[in-house]
Amino acid sequence: MHDVSEDLLGFSTPGDLGGGFLRMKTVEPGNSAVLHVEVLEFESYTDKVTQLGGKVLSDIEEIPGYGIFLPITDPDGNHLTLWRPV
């Protein structure tokens, strides 16, 4: 585990898998752990998310020096981000 920012704890594995956990002060319905899924591009995934009943929550955001991400929800309202490292 390593600090990516004040709000994000990152992890990596011996293979190509990596990700992070958003630090939360409290956990409430709809405000739980956020999974970050690494992708090569966003467009095909955003189309699939909306086709299956999920939502794109905002525009693409950047963590300078680390990557860009897109917050989404699945059809059950669980929060995830699509993540593309720099």
C-alpha positions, 0 to 999 in steps of 0.5 A, a space after each residue: 500500500 502507498 499514499 497516492 494523495 491525502 484521500 487515496 490509498 493505492 496498491 499494486 501487485 507483482 502482476 499488472 493489477 493495481 488500484 486504490 481505496 478512497 479513505 472515508 470518515 464514515 460509511 453510509 448507504 450509497 457512500 461506501 468503498 469505491 472500486 477503481 477499475 483500470 481501463 485503456 479508454 473510457 468510451 466503450 465502458 461508459 456506453 456499456 454502463 449506461 446501457 446496463 442501467 448505471 450512471 456516469 456521475 461527472 466529467 473525466 477528472 485528473 490526479 496530476 502525475 497519476 492519471 485520469 478517472 471517471 466516476 460512475 455507478 452500477 445499476 444498484 447505485 454502488 460507486 466505482 471509477 474508471 481509471 487510466 494511469 498516465 
